[in-house]
Amino acid sequence: MKKFYILVITIFTINISNAQWTSQTSGSSTYLISVYFTDTNTGYVVGWNGTILKTTNGGNTWSNEISGTTKALISVFFTNSDTGYISGENGTILKTSNGGNSWINQTISATNSLRSIYFLDNNIGYIVGDVGKMLKTENGGTTWSTIDPGTTYNLFSICFLNSNIGFIVGTKTTSNTKKCSILKTINGGTNWTTIFSDTSYSLNSIFFADNNTGYVVGWDGKILKTSNGGTTWSKLNCGFINGLSSVYFTDANVGYILGSDTSNNGIILKTTDGGVKWTNQFLLTSSIFNSVFFINTTIGYAVGNNGSILKTTNGGGVEISDLKRVQDYFKIFPNPTSDKLSIDLQAIKDLQNTTITIYNMQGQLLLQESIKQPLSELNISSLVKGVYVLKAITGNEVTMQKLIKQ
């Protein structure tokens, strides 16, 4: 019976410790805000200071493209392999017709930040931004007309199900209050109706997995879900209480959320049951993630500050090859334990910059300590009984294991 119990712990440790998100070398150190891929090889990332990054080999290398602007670029969308659009601060709109080799400035006369762009086809597209700013083109961006969505909220995210039905997330935040709305159109954006409003939410991103199933995320760990095309919205709980910035679903049940924990560390959450349960993939890096995009059910990208680009090729899952690397690199015992925990990092050649941190299952940092010896002891008597994640950081190497406090 004892051997079986240890085996269960080992398997669980693997499942939460090394979710397969690997860092890509972006060549940039700026704040990256939006990512979009046109196929498995070709992708684009945009961010502050007019940054446009492009890859043609699935993220192995990234080139810095000339945008012609120093404005912050906030949203990127492509209608095909050649034609793409970017929106940004101060009414910035850029268009390429040659796969990003050059970008034409279509900037409108406005001071609004344009935060989200969405195209239905090669001709019809929409952009939303601050103070209720909304634009529509019917000729592939040659001209843009202004639409009144009926709100002065800052509009953060837009998506369409078809040529008639679309949704917008809007938020208005003052020093004392938060107000949010979800708007819906059934006539191609001519008229918009508020289908959800709340005075305690601040919402950032909306995504529909199909015509009925949609998700919205925002600050303070807010998640909303509809299963009837936006008629009603239910509140979901992911266990985190800080900012959620981006949501993407590969089908009605499997989805990902990006954001940060209460210590402002980046997190990626995954659900496989339509949001009933969320698994923290426990990256918990110093980079906060802003945008997530999946090419298919397995290949996805996440981007954030400090030029951070992450990639998964197995839907954020775990590969069997990780088993040996985790166990050889990072050992803890006894586990479970009540007060003292031994940490074996003898496989690490240089312990000079090694840090041990412990998080609860909500991603809150509870303990942090620098390690100078290959075999060290940690006092965890102050922790309450329960399940935790212990993370070892050495340079660019991060590994994590499950810890049970008795």
JONORWO-V525549 format. One record per pair of residues at least 24 apart in sequence whose C-alpha atoms are under 8 Angstrom apart, sorted by the first residue. I is the first residue (numbers start at 1). GAP is how many residues later the second one is. D is the distance in Angstrom with one decimal. If there is no record, write none. Layout:
# JONORWO-V525549
i=(I | I)
gap=(GAP | GAP)
d=(D | D)
This chain:
# JONORWO-V525549
i=(9 | 12 | 13 | 13 | 14 | 14 | 14 | 14 | 14 | 15 | 15 | 16 | 16 | 16 | 16 | 16 | 16 | 17 | 17 | 17 | 17 | 17 | 17 | 18 | 18 | 18 | 18 | 18 | 19 | 19 | 19 | 19 | 19 | 19 | 20 | 20 | 20 | 20 | 20 | 20 | 20 | 20 | 20 | 21 | 21 | 21 | 21 | 21 | 22 | 22 | 22 | 23 | 23 | 23 | 23 | 24 | 24 | 24 | 24 | 24 | 24 | 24 | 25 | 25 | 25 | 25 | 26 | 26 | 26 | 26 | 26 | 26 | 26 | 27 | 27 | 27 | 27 | 28 | 28 | 29 | 29 | 29 | 29 | 30 | 30 | 30 | 31 | 31 | 31 | 31 | 32 | 32 | 32 | 32 | 32 | 32 | 32 | 33 | 33 | 33 | 33 | 33 | 33 | 33 | 33 | 34 | 34 | 34 | 34 | 34 | 34 | 34 | 35 | 35 | 35 | 35 | 35 | 35 | 35 | 35 | 36 | 36 | 36 | 36 | 37 | 37 | 37 | 38 | 38 | 38 | 38 | 39 | 39 | 40 | 40 | 44 | 45 | 45 | 46 | 46 | 46 | 46 | 47 | 47 | 47 | 48 | 48 | 48 | 49 | 54 | 59 | 65 | 65 | 66 | 66 | 67 | 67 | 67 | 68 | 68 | 74 | 74 | 74 | 75 | 75 | 75 | 76 | 76 | 77 | 77 | 77 | 78 | 79 | 79 | 79 | 79 | 80 | 85 | 86 | 87 | 87 | 87 | 87 | 87 | 88 | 88 | 88 | 89 | 89 | 89 | 90 | 95 | 106 | 106 | 115 | 115 | 115 | 116 | 116 | 116 | 116 | 117 | 117 | 118 | 118 | 118 | 120 | 120 | 120 | 126 | 127 | 128 | 128 | 128 | 128 | 129 | 129 | 129 | 130 | 130 | 130 | 131 | 147 | 147 | 148 | 148 | 149 | 149 | 149 | 150 | 150 | 153 | 156 | 156 | 156 | 157 | 157 | 157 | 158 | 158 | 159 | 159 | 159 | 161 | 161 | 161 | 163 | 163 | 164 | 164 | 165 | 167 | 168 | 169 | 169 | 169 | 169 | 169 | 170 | 170 | 171 | 171 | 171 | 171 | 172 | 173 | 178 | 184 | 195 | 195 | 195 | 196 | 196 | 204 | 204 | 204 | 205 | 205 | 205 | 206 | 206 | 207 | 207 | 207 | 208 | 209 | 209 | 209 | 209 | 210 | 210 | 213 | 215 | 216 | 217 | 217 | 217 | 217 | 217 | 218 | 218 | 218 | 219 | 219 | 219 | 220 | 236 | 236 | 237 | 237 | 238 | 238 | 238 | 239 | 239 | 240 | 240 | 245 | 245 | 245 | 246 | 246 | 246 | 247 | 247 | 248 | 248 | 248 | 250 | 250 | 250 | 256 | 257 | 258 | 258 | 258 | 258 | 258 | 259 | 259 | 259 | 260 | 260 | 260 | 261 | 261 | 262 | 262 | 262 | 263 | 263 | 264 | 280 | 280 | 281 | 282 | 284 | 326 | 326 | 330 | 330 | 335 | 335 | 335 | 336 | 336 | 336 | 336 | 337 | 337 | 337 | 338 | 338 | 338 | 338 | 339 | 339 | 339 | 339 | 339 | 340 | 340 | 340 | 340 | 340 | 341 | 341 | 341 | 341 | 342 | 342 | 342 | 342 | 343 | 343 | 343 | 343 | 343 | 344 | 344 | 344 | 345 | 345 | 346 | 346 | 347 | 348 | 351 | 353 | 353 | 353 | 354 | 354 | 354 | 354 | 355 | 355 | 355 | 356 | 356 | 356 | 356 | 357 | 357 | 357 | 358 | 358 | 358 | 358 | 359 | 359 | 359 | 360 | 360 | 360 | 361 | 361 | 361)
gap=(393 | 390 | 388 | 389 | 304 | 308 | 309 | 312 | 387 | 302 | 303 | 264 | 265 | 266 | 384 | 385 | 386 | 264 | 265 | 382 | 383 | 384 | 385 | 263 | 300 | 304 | 381 | 382 | 262 | 263 | 264 | 297 | 298 | 299 | 291 | 292 | 293 | 294 | 295 | 296 | 297 | 298 | 299 | 289 | 290 | 291 | 292 | 295 | 288 | 289 | 290 | 285 | 286 | 287 | 288 | 35 | 36 | 37 | 284 | 285 | 286 | 287 | 35 | 36 | 37 | 284 | 27 | 35 | 36 | 37 | 281 | 282 | 283 | 35 | 36 | 37 | 280 | 278 | 279 | 276 | 277 | 278 | 279 | 275 | 276 | 277 | 273 | 274 | 275 | 276 | 258 | 271 | 272 | 273 | 274 | 275 | 276 | 40 | 41 | 42 | 257 | 258 | 270 | 271 | 272 | 40 | 41 | 42 | 256 | 257 | 258 | 269 | 40 | 41 | 256 | 257 | 258 | 266 | 267 | 268 | 40 | 41 | 42 | 257 | 41 | 256 | 258 | 40 | 42 | 43 | 257 | 42 | 256 | 255 | 259 | 32 | 31 | 258 | 27 | 28 | 29 | 30 | 25 | 26 | 27 | 24 | 25 | 26 | 24 | 46 | 252 | 35 | 36 | 36 | 37 | 27 | 35 | 36 | 35 | 37 | 40 | 41 | 42 | 40 | 41 | 42 | 40 | 41 | 40 | 41 | 42 | 41 | 40 | 41 | 42 | 43 | 42 | 32 | 31 | 27 | 28 | 29 | 30 | 40 | 25 | 26 | 27 | 24 | 25 | 26 | 24 | 46 | 35 | 36 | 40 | 41 | 42 | 39 | 40 | 41 | 42 | 40 | 41 | 40 | 41 | 42 | 40 | 42 | 43 | 32 | 31 | 27 | 28 | 29 | 30 | 25 | 26 | 27 | 24 | 25 | 26 | 24 | 42 | 43 | 42 | 43 | 40 | 42 | 43 | 42 | 43 | 27 | 47 | 48 | 49 | 47 | 48 | 49 | 47 | 48 | 47 | 48 | 49 | 47 | 49 | 50 | 24 | 25 | 24 | 25 | 24 | 39 | 38 | 34 | 35 | 36 | 37 | 47 | 33 | 34 | 30 | 31 | 32 | 33 | 30 | 29 | 24 | 46 | 35 | 36 | 37 | 36 | 37 | 40 | 41 | 42 | 40 | 41 | 42 | 40 | 41 | 40 | 41 | 42 | 41 | 40 | 41 | 42 | 43 | 41 | 42 | 39 | 32 | 31 | 27 | 28 | 29 | 30 | 40 | 25 | 26 | 27 | 24 | 25 | 26 | 24 | 39 | 40 | 39 | 40 | 37 | 39 | 40 | 39 | 123 | 122 | 123 | 44 | 45 | 46 | 44 | 45 | 46 | 44 | 45 | 44 | 45 | 46 | 44 | 46 | 47 | 36 | 35 | 31 | 32 | 33 | 34 | 44 | 29 | 30 | 31 | 24 | 28 | 29 | 102 | 103 | 101 | 102 | 103 | 101 | 102 | 24 | 81 | 83 | 35 | 81 | 79 | 73 | 74 | 62 | 69 | 68 | 69 | 70 | 67 | 68 | 69 | 70 | 67 | 68 | 69 | 42 | 43 | 67 | 68 | 40 | 41 | 42 | 43 | 66 | 37 | 38 | 39 | 40 | 41 | 36 | 37 | 38 | 39 | 33 | 34 | 35 | 36 | 31 | 32 | 33 | 34 | 35 | 30 | 31 | 32 | 29 | 30 | 28 | 29 | 27 | 26 | 43 | 40 | 41 | 42 | 38 | 39 | 40 | 41 | 37 | 38 | 39 | 34 | 35 | 36 | 37 | 33 | 34 | 35 | 30 | 31 | 32 | 33 | 29 | 30 | 31 | 27 | 28 | 29 | 26 | 27 | 28)
d=(7.9 | 7.4 | 5.2 | 5.0 | 7.4 | 7.7 | 6.6 | 7.8 | 7.3 | 7.9 | 6.4 | 7.8 | 6.5 | 7.3 | 7.7 | 7.2 | 7.3 | 7.7 | 7.2 | 6.5 | 4.6 | 5.2 | 7.2 | 7.8 | 6.3 | 7.2 | 6.7 | 6.9 | 5.7 | 7.6 | 7.9 | 5.4 | 5.3 | 5.3 | 8.0 | 5.6 | 7.4 | 7.0 | 7.8 | 5.0 | 5.6 | 5.7 | 7.4 | 5.8 | 5.2 | 4.7 | 8.0 | 6.1 | 5.3 | 5.3 | 6.4 | 7.3 | 5.9 | 4.6 | 6.5 | 6.4 | 6.5 | 7.6 | 7.4 | 5.3 | 5.7 | 6.9 | 7.2 | 6.5 | 7.3 | 7.3 | 7.7 | 6.8 | 5.4 | 7.9 | 6.2 | 7.0 | 6.5 | 6.9 | 7.7 | 8.0 | 7.3 | 7.3 | 4.8 | 7.5 | 4.4 | 4.2 | 7.6 | 6.2 | 5.1 | 5.0 | 6.1 | 4.0 | 5.6 | 5.9 | 7.3 | 5.9 | 4.9 | 5.5 | 7.5 | 6.0 | 7.2 | 7.5 | 5.6 | 7.1 | 5.4 | 6.1 | 6.7 | 6.2 | 7.8 | 6.1 | 5.3 | 6.2 | 6.9 | 5.1 | 7.7 | 6.9 | 7.7 | 6.6 | 6.2 | 6.8 | 6.4 | 7.6 | 7.4 | 6.8 | 6.4 | 6.3 | 7.4 | 6.3 | 8.0 | 7.6 | 6.7 | 6.8 | 6.7 | 5.7 | 8.0 | 7.9 | 6.8 | 6.5 | 7.9 | 7.6 | 7.4 | 7.8 | 5.7 | 6.6 | 7.0 | 6.9 | 5.8 | 4.9 | 6.0 | 4.1 | 5.8 | 7.8 | 7.4 | 7.8 | 7.7 | 7.4 | 7.3 | 7.1 | 7.6 | 8.0 | 7.5 | 6.0 | 7.5 | 7.8 | 7.3 | 5.6 | 7.2 | 6.1 | 5.3 | 6.1 | 7.9 | 6.8 | 6.5 | 6.5 | 7.4 | 7.9 | 6.7 | 8.0 | 6.3 | 5.8 | 7.8 | 7.7 | 7.3 | 5.5 | 6.6 | 6.9 | 6.6 | 7.6 | 5.7 | 5.0 | 6.2 | 3.8 | 5.8 | 7.7 | 7.4 | 7.7 | 7.7 | 8.0 | 7.2 | 5.5 | 6.9 | 8.0 | 6.1 | 5.1 | 6.1 | 7.8 | 6.9 | 6.6 | 6.2 | 7.7 | 7.2 | 7.2 | 6.7 | 8.0 | 7.6 | 5.7 | 6.9 | 7.1 | 7.0 | 6.0 | 4.9 | 6.3 | 4.0 | 5.6 | 7.7 | 7.2 | 7.5 | 7.1 | 8.0 | 7.8 | 7.8 | 6.7 | 5.5 | 6.7 | 8.0 | 7.8 | 7.8 | 5.6 | 6.6 | 6.5 | 5.2 | 6.0 | 8.0 | 6.8 | 7.1 | 6.8 | 7.6 | 7.6 | 7.6 | 6.2 | 7.9 | 5.8 | 4.0 | 7.3 | 8.0 | 7.9 | 7.4 | 6.5 | 6.8 | 6.7 | 6.6 | 8.0 | 6.7 | 7.7 | 8.0 | 5.6 | 6.1 | 7.8 | 7.5 | 7.4 | 6.1 | 7.9 | 7.0 | 6.9 | 7.8 | 7.9 | 7.4 | 7.5 | 5.7 | 7.0 | 6.4 | 5.3 | 6.2 | 7.8 | 6.7 | 6.4 | 6.1 | 7.2 | 7.6 | 5.7 | 6.8 | 5.4 | 5.2 | 7.5 | 6.7 | 6.2 | 7.4 | 7.2 | 5.8 | 6.8 | 6.8 | 6.7 | 7.9 | 6.2 | 4.9 | 6.1 | 4.0 | 5.5 | 7.5 | 7.4 | 6.8 | 7.1 | 7.7 | 8.0 | 7.8 | 6.9 | 5.5 | 7.9 | 5.4 | 5.6 | 7.1 | 7.5 | 5.5 | 7.1 | 6.1 | 5.3 | 6.3 | 7.7 | 6.8 | 6.4 | 6.5 | 7.4 | 7.0 | 6.8 | 5.6 | 7.7 | 7.6 | 5.8 | 6.5 | 6.9 | 7.0 | 7.9 | 6.3 | 5.6 | 6.8 | 7.9 | 5.8 | 7.3 | 5.9 | 6.6 | 7.5 | 6.0 | 7.9 | 6.8 | 6.7 | 7.0 | 7.8 | 7.7 | 7.6 | 7.6 | 7.7 | 6.8 | 8.0 | 7.6 | 7.3 | 6.4 | 6.2 | 7.9 | 6.7 | 4.7 | 5.8 | 6.2 | 6.6 | 5.4 | 5.6 | 7.4 | 6.5 | 5.5 | 4.7 | 5.8 | 5.0 | 4.2 | 7.9 | 7.8 | 6.6 | 5.8 | 4.9 | 6.1 | 7.1 | 5.5 | 5.0 | 6.4 | 7.1 | 7.0 | 5.8 | 4.5 | 6.3 | 7.9 | 5.7 | 5.2 | 6.0 | 7.4 | 6.0 | 4.7 | 6.7 | 4.8 | 6.2 | 4.6 | 6.7 | 8.0 | 7.6 | 7.1 | 7.8 | 5.7 | 6.4 | 6.8 | 5.4 | 4.4 | 7.2 | 5.8 | 5.2 | 6.7 | 7.0 | 5.7 | 4.7 | 6.5 | 5.7 | 5.2 | 6.6 | 6.7 | 5.6 | 4.5 | 6.3 | 5.7 | 5.2 | 6.5 | 6.9 | 4.7 | 6.3 | 6.9 | 5.9 | 7.1)
